[in-house]
Amino acid sequence: MRKLLPIFIAILCGLATASARADAPQELGTVVARLDADGIQRAAIVGGDYFFKPRHLVVKVNLPVELTLSRETGIVPHTLVIKAPEAGIVLDRVLSTEIGKVTFTPTATGAYPYYCRNKLLFFKSHREQGMEGVLEVVP
């Protein structure tokens, strides 16, 4: 057992170093949710190795929003958290490689951060490693 401990620690350190890479996708950009004929705004958010695509999502106030949530394949678990009760938005979801959906109706304009709440042992949290974005609610 003692012989396996250094190997386990090396693997964890390697994962943390590889995951905290500075070359995370830069094409994460801004997406404006599309308004479908049924009056629902739809968009997708995908989590990956310490990033979200998109990093900036724009929706309109007082119109229902349906988000499709997922994560890229890999062994690192991720979540999506938005804490904006003042705007009628409170989400805390575990992301899966299988697509999940959430719905809400934003009731106030503003910029609300979304992020991954996960953290491994004594490493930086996923949010501290850049896994965050902004939900912008516009008139």
N, C-alpha and C positions, 0 to 999 in steps of 0.2 A: 504494500500500500504506500509506503514512504517513497518508493521509487517512482510511483505514478504521480505524486504531488507536483514535482517540478515540471513534468510534462503537461499536466493540467494547467498550471500557472502560465507556462509558456504559450499554450493555446489561447487562454483568455487574454493575455497581453497582446498576442498577435491579432486576435479578433478586434480588440479595442483600437489598436493602432491602425489596422486596415479600415475599420469603420469610420474612424475620425479623419479620414482623408480629406485633403483640401480640394480634391478634384471632383467633388460631387457635381452632378449635372448642373450646368448653368442655364440651360434652356427651360427652367422651371416657370419663369415668366408670370404674366397676368392673364387670367381667363375671366370673361364675362359670361355668367350663366345664361343659357339660352331660355327664352320664354316660349314654351310650347303652346299649342292651340287650346289646351285645357286650362291655361292660366297658371301653370306650375313652372317655376324656374328650375332647370336641371343642370347639374354639373357633376364632375367626377373628381375625387381627390385620391391620389395614390401615394402611399408611403413607401419609402425605400431605405437604403443605407444612409440614414440620418438626413433625409430630405423629404419634402412633400412636393408633389406636382399637382396643381400649380402652387407656387409660393404665395400668390396673391389672387384671391377669388372675389369677384364683384357681383353682388346681387342687389335687387331693388327692395326697398322697404315695403311692408304690408302686403307682400305677395308670397304665397307658399314656395318653399325651396325643397327640392328633393336632391340629396347628395348620394351619389354612389361611392362607397368607400371600399378600398382594398389596399393590399400591400404587395410589393414584389416578392418573388420567391426568395427564400433564405432562411437562416436559422434564428435571426434576431427578431424578437417580437416587438410590435409597435402599437401605439394607441393614437387616437385623435381626441383632443380635449378642446372644447370651447366653453369658456365660463363668462357668459354675458347675460345674466338674468335681467339686467336693465333693458335688454333688447329682445327678450323672450327666447334666448338661445343658451341652452345648457346641454352639452354633449360630453360624454366620456365613453368612448367605444374602443374595443380591442379590434385592431385591423387584422383581416384574414386574407389569404390568397383567394378565398371565395368572396365574391362581391356581396356587400351588404348595403342596405339603404337606410337613410334617416330622413325625416321630414321635420320642418319647423317653419314658422313664419316670423321673420324679423320685424320687430315693432319700433325700432329706433335706428336712425342713421348713425354711422360711426365706423371706426376701424377696430376690429376685435381680433386679437391674436388666437391662432390655433397652434397646437403643439403636441408633441409626444411626451407623456409623463414618465416614461420608463427610465430606469437607471440601474446599472449593474454594479453591485458592490461599492467600491471606492472610486469608480470611474466617473467622469462627468456624465450628467444626465443627457438623454438624447436631445432635449431642448438646448442644452448648453453646447451640444455638438452641431447645432444648426438645424435641427428638425423642428422648424416652426414656420408659420406663414400668417397671412392676414386675410380675414374675411371682411371685406369692405361693403357696408350697406349704404346704398345711395338713394336719393329721392326718386 
